[in-house]
Amino acid sequence: MSDSDYQRVDMVAEEMATYVTSLPRYSRYSALTKGIPLSSFFSDRMLVVDVIRQGIPTSLFMSIKDMAPFSDQEWSDFLDISLKSLQRYKKESDYVFRSIHSEKIIELVEVTAVGLEVFDSQEDFAAWLNAASHALGNRRPIELLRDSYGKELVLSELHRIDRGIFV
């Protein structure tokens, strides 16, 4: 990963830590203030559930958006909201995404974190997302990210690539 990619991931980790420690159940975890490694965040499934239920605030979403290789139109499609609404939400500093949208955002963070670990750069990861994959039925991985079953297929393929298993 390039230095700028590491910085984007670190920014999301710091924003996530700030957000998590603002939740009542996690406010006493001052050790989190330096950031939560995203792998640790995803291994604590109850924490993920709590964050989804609380909703993702705009500030965290903007950090995630900077880290992820998705355009505004792609985010709009993934979240099943209009592009105009998404742009309006981004301008509202106190907006919190509903849990249905927060869940999809968290799913895409997970895919992005793994993808950036597997590939050398955000550009290489984006190129892989947009290229047809034989292992994924000759579909582009980005097409599968609209639903959670497709996301699981993409994650599984990323893990196989990481282990050097190519189909």
C-alpha positions in Angstrom: 0.0 0.0 0.0 1.2 3.5 -0.7 1.8 6.0 2.0 -1.4 7.9 1.0 -3.4 4.7 1.2 -2.1 4.0 4.7 -2.9 7.6 5.7 -6.5 7.1 4.4 -6.9 3.8 6.3 -5.4 5.4 9.5 -7.8 8.4 9.1 -10.8 6.0 9.0 -9.4 4.1 12.0 -9.1 7.3 14.0 -12.5 8.5 13.0 -14.0 5.1 13.9 -12.3 5.2 17.3 -13.6 8.7 18.0 -17.1 7.6 17.0 -17.0 4.3 19.0 -15.8 6.0 22.2 -18.8 8.4 21.8 -21.2 5.5 22.1 -22.3 5.0 25.7 -21.3 1.3 25.9 -17.8 2.1 24.7 -17.1 5.5 26.3 -14.8 4.0 28.9 -12.4 2.6 26.3 -9.9 5.5 26.2 -7.3 3.1 24.8 -9.2 3.3 21.5 -8.4 7.0 21.0 -5.4 6.3 18.8 -7.5 4.3 16.4 -9.0 0.9 16.0 -7.2 -1.3 13.5 -9.9 -2.1 11.0 -9.2 -5.8 11.3 -9.8 -5.6 15.1 -13.0 -3.6 14.5 -14.4 -6.3 12.2 -13.4 -9.1 14.5 -15.6 -7.6 17.3 -19.0 -8.4 15.8 -21.0 -6.9 18.7 -19.1 -3.6 18.2 -20.0 -3.7 14.5 -23.6 -4.3 15.3 -23.7 -1.4 17.8 -22.1 0.9 15.3 -24.5 -0.1 12.6 -27.5 0.4 14.9 -26.2 3.8 16.1 -25.7 4.9 12.5 -22.7 6.3 10.6 -22.2 10.0 11.0 -21.3 12.2 8.0 -17.8 12.9 9.3 -17.0 9.1 9.4 -18.6 8.5 6.1 -16.4 11.2 4.5 -13.3 9.5 5.8 -14.5 6.2 4.5 -15.4 7.7 1.1 -11.8 9.1 0.8 -10.4 5.7 1.6 -12.7 3.7 -0.7 -12.3 3.6 -4.5 -16.0 4.3 -5.2 -17.5 7.3 -6.9 -20.4 9.3 -5.6 -22.6 7.6 -8.2 -21.4 4.1 -7.0 -22.1 5.0 -3.4 -25.5 6.2 -4.4 -26.2 2.9 -6.1 -24.8 0.8 -3.2 -26.9 2.7 -0.6 -29.9 2.8 -2.9 -30.4 6.5 -2.4 -30.4 9.2 -5.0 -27.2 11.0 -5.9 -28.8 14.3 -4.9 -29.7 13.0 -1.5 -26.2 11.6 -0.9 -24.7 15.0 -1.9 -27.1 16.7 0.5 -26.2 14.4 3.4 -22.5 15.0 2.8 -23.1 18.7 3.4 -25.1 18.2 6.6 -22.4 17.8 9.3 -24.8 16.4 11.9 -26.5 13.9 9.5 -26.4 10.2 10.7 -27.1 7.5 8.2 -30.0 5.1 9.0 -29.0 1.6 10.1 -29.8 0.1 6.7 -27.4 2.5 5.0 -24.8 2.2 7.8 -24.7 -1.5 7.4 -23.9 -1.2 3.7 -21.3 1.4 4.5 -19.6 -0.9 7.0 -19.8 -3.8 4.5 -18.0 -1.6 1.9 -15.4 -0.6 4.5 -14.7 -4.2 5.2 -14.2 -5.0 1.5 -12.1 -1.9 1.0 -9.8 -2.7 4.0 -9.2 -6.2 2.7 -8.8 -5.0 -0.9 -6.2 -2.5 0.1 -4.3 -5.1 2.1 -4.3 -7.5 -0.9 -3.4 -5.0 -3.6 -0.5 -2.5 -3.6 -2.7 0.6 -4.1 -6.1 2.0 -4.3 -5.7 2.2 -8.0 -4.8 -1.5 -8.4 -7.7 -2.4 -6.1 -10.1 -0.3 -8.2 -8.8 -1.9 -11.4 -9.5 -5.3 -10.0 -13.0 -4.3 -8.9 -13.8 -3.1 -12.4 -12.4 -6.1 -14.3 -14.4 -9.2 -15.1 -13.4 -12.1 -12.8 -13.6 -15.7 -14.0 -13.9 -16.8 -10.4 -16.9 -14.6 -9.9 -18.8 -15.9 -13.0 -17.2 -13.4 -15.3 -18.8 -10.5 -13.4 -17.0 -7.5 -12.2 -16.5 -7.6 -8.4 -18.0 -4.1 -8.1 -21.3 -5.4 -9.5 -21.6 -7.9 -6.7 -21.2 -5.3 -3.9 -24.9 -4.2 -4.0 -25.9 -7.0 -1.7 -24.4 -8.9 1.2 -24.2 -12.3 -0.5 -22.2 -10.7 -3.4 -20.0 -8.9 -0.8 -19.2 -12.2 0.8 -18.2 -13.7 -2.6 -16.0 -10.7 -3.3 -14.4 -11.0 0.2 -13.8 -14.7 -0.3 -12.1 -14.0 -3.7 -9.9 -11.4 -2.1 -8.8 -13.8 0.6 -8.0 -16.5 -2.1 -6.0 -13.9 -4.0 -4.2 -13.0 -0.8 -3.3 -16.7 -0.3 -2.2 -17.0 -3.9 -5.1 -19.2 -4.9 -6.2 -18.2 -8.4 -9.1 -19.8 -10.3 
